[in-house]
Amino acid sequence: MRLALGTVQFGLSYGIANQVGQVSRTAASSILNLALSSGINMLDTAIAYGESEATLGLIGVKAFKIVTKLPPFPSGCDVQEWVFNQISESFLRLNIDSAYGVLLHSPQQLEGPNGAELYRMLQLLKDKGLASKIGISIYSPAELTSLYKKFHLDLVQAPFNLVDRRLLNTGWIRQLKDQGVEIHTRSVFLQGLLLMNRAEIPSKFERWKFIFEKWHSYLKENNISALAASLAYPRSFPEIDKIIIGVESQQQLAQILAASNQLKKIDLPDLSSEDEHFVNPTNWLKL
């Protein structure tokens, strides 16, 4: 199963299309049960995802492979002490002894004054058996340009969808795979924007209306759901090891699984954009 379950919604009210806010523990438990029974064996979380780790730990996640992320390193701290404290507390919340992956949420810190020590500590987590793989979570492939020359990475998580094709267009998807790096992609639905009805899309995105018009015309003309078409794109790349999906309910996960199981090879529209204001959701608040 190439799908992995993102769990930011378990700890925060997240996503432009979010309709329920933070997922309740009961709903989260139902989601995890369906995920596991459907063959999804990997969960993506982070220390910065509010109550996500604590919720997962209370439900029980030892049947899953866990990928978590370290938050930005605060200045003035001892790197070794900070990393071990963060990981120890994270594992305590998750009720696990080790993780499949530990990533940096702010990989640019590897180029800062504590970068070498921070990377050494990630390696030490591997050496001690606390993490099988170490790596980074990026917002833009541009972050890889200098980091990849200096640090060996086992795992890279990056956004990738019908609109945000930077990982492909820059050649990084092939370069990473050629070097044996595991690739996890997120934002397959562009935070839910690709799944919204045309009339529901916030007015601040009107400058890109030509993309939405092309998208919704394609869906209508081909009689295909936005869900199925969005999933079909990353699934068409064998280089991608895991496609991280986030859901707010068991019903949403069931719909994704159904769409995923019915996928066939289809011609998809070119919605590609290089506009950082659009493809990077961290910039949406400025629109």
N, C-alpha and C positions, 0 to 999 in steps of 0.2 A: 504494500500500500504506500503510494507516494504522498498521500495527504498526511499532514501533521496538524495538530490542533493548537492554535494560538489561544492564550488564556488571559489576555489583558482585560477582557470584558468581565472576568471573574473578580477583578480587583478594582476596576475603575469604570466609570461611565465613559465609554470610548467609541469613537466613530461618528462620522457626519450623518450616517443613516441610522444610528442607534435609536431605537424606539422604546427600550425598556430600562435604560440606565445600567447600573451594575447588576450583573447576573446574581441571583440569590444562590445560596449554598445548595438548596434543594434542586434548583434548575441545573446548577453546575454538575451535581452528582448524576442527574439523568443524562446530561450531555456526555459525561465521561463514560458512563455505562454503555451508551450507544456507540461511542467512538471505539471502545475496546472490542465490543462484540462485532464491529464492522471491519476490524483489522487495522485501525489506526493505533499505532503503538508509540507515538512520539508526541510529547507536549512541549510547547515553547512558552516560557515565562520569563520573568525578570524581577530582580529585587525592587525595581522602581515601579512595578505594576500594582501599587497599592496593596490590597489584601489578597492578591492572587496566590502567592506562595502559601500563605496561611490557609486559605480555602482548600487548595489542593492537598495540603498535608492532612487536614481534618477529614477530607473525603477518602484519601488513600490513593497513592499513585505509584506504588512499587511495581505494578505490572507494566508501567510505561517507561520509556526512555525519556529523560528530562534534559532539556536545554534551558539554561538560565543565563542571566547576564549581570555583570558587575556594573554598578552605577558609576558616574564620574568620580575619579579619585580626588578627594579634598586636599588642598595644599596644607602643608604643615604636619602631615601625618607620616608615621613610619609605614612604608609601603608593605613590608612583609606582615606586620601586625594587622594592618588594615585589611589586606586581602584575606588572610586567614580568619579574621573576625567576621568579615562579610560572608564568606563561604560557610563558615560554621553556623552562623545564624540562619543563613538561607537553607541549609540542609536540615536544621532543626525545625524550621517552619514547614518544610516540605516532607519531613519525616523520612528522609532518605540518607544513605551513607555515601553515595557518590552520584555524579551526574554524567550523562552521556556527553554533554558539551557545556563549557563555560566560555562565554563570549564577553567582549568589552562593549558596553553600550556607547562609549565615547572613544572610539579607536584613535582619534587624533591625539589623544594623550600619550600615545606611544612615541610621538615625536617631541614630546615635552621633556623637561629636565628629569622626570621620573620614569620615562618610557622604558629604558633598558631594564630597570629593576622591576617594573610592572610586568614586562614580558617574561623576565626570569621567574617571577612568582607564578605566572600562568604555567610555565613549563614545570615548575615544582609541583603544582597541583596534579599534573599528568604523572610525574614521577612517583608521587605518593598514592596514585590510584584513585584520586578524588574526582578526576575528570578523564574521560577517554579521549576527548578532543578539545582543543582550544582554538579560539578564533575571534572574529569581530562581526559586529552588526553595523552595516553602513547605510547611509541615506543616498549616497551617490557613488558610482564606480570611480569617480575622480579621487576618492579617498584611498583607493588601492594603489594609485600610481607610485607613490613614494613608500608606502608601508610594505608593499609586497616585496620590494627589493631588500628590505632590512630584516623582515621577520618571516619565519616559516609559520604558515597558518594551516590548520587542519580543516577548518570550517568557516565559511563566509555566508552570512545572511544578508540578503539585499532585496529591495523592492523590484518587482517585475510584473508587468501586466500589459494589456493591449495598448495602453497609452504610454507607459513608462518602459521603453525598450532599451534604455541606456546600457544595461548589462550586455545586451546583444550587439548594439550598434558600436560600442567601444571595443568589442572583441574580447572582453573579459570573461564572458561565459565559457568560451573555448579555451582561453589561456588558463583559467583556474582548473578546468577539468583536465587539461593536458598535464598539469602539475599534480594531479591527484587530490585536489581540494574538494571537499564535500560542499555542495551548493544547496542552500535553503532559500527559497524565495517567499516573500510576503506581499501583502497588498494586492492580491490577485483581482480584487474587486475595486481597487482604488478607494479603499475605506468605505465601500458600499456605493460610491458615486455611480459606478457602472451598472448597478442594479436598480437604481431609482428610475421611476417613470419620468419622462421628459418634463412634465409639468411640475414635478417635485424638486427639480434641481435648483439649488439656491441661485438667486439672481447674480451673486458675485462671480459666478462662473460663466456669465454670458459672453465674455470676451472669447471664450472657447466654444461658442455655440455651434460652430461649424463641425466640431468633433462630435458633439452629442447628436446633431442632426444626422450626420453620416452613420453613427452608431445605431440609432433607433430606426433609421430607414433600412439598414442592413437586417436588423432583427425582424422587422415586419416583412420584408421581401423574402427572407429565407425561412420564415416561420420557425424561428429558433429562440429559445429563452436567453435572456442576458446572462443568467447563471451558467447555462451550458456552454455558451460561446466564450465567456470569460475564463472558465476552467480549461477549455480546450486549448487556449493559447499556451500557457506554461507547460501543459501536459505534452505538447508537441515537441518539446525540447528534451531529449534523453539526458542532456548534461545536468538537468535539475534533479537532485536527489529527493528533496522534500518541498512540497507546496504547502505553506502554512495558511490555514483558513481560520477565521474567527467567527464565532456564532453567539447568538443571544439566547437560543432555545434549542431544545432537542428537535423540534420541528424543523428549524432552519438547517440543522446538521443532516437530518433525514433528506431534506430537499437537495442538499449539496451531494450527498452520497448517491441519490437516485440519478441526478444529472451526470455525475462522474461515471457511473456504471453504464450509462446510455451513450456516452461520447463515441463519436466516430470521426474519422478524418474529414474536416470541412475547410473550405476556403474562408478565411477571416479577413475583415477589413483592416486597412492600415490606419490606425488611430494615433500613430506615434507622435509624441511631442517632446521637444527638448527644453521646454519652458519650465524652469525650476519653480516658478510661482504656481504652476499647475501640478506637476508630477510629484512634488514634495509636499505632503500634507502639513508639515511643520510650518510652511509658509502661508497656509490658508487663513490664518487669523489676521494676516496683514492685508488681505484682499478687501 
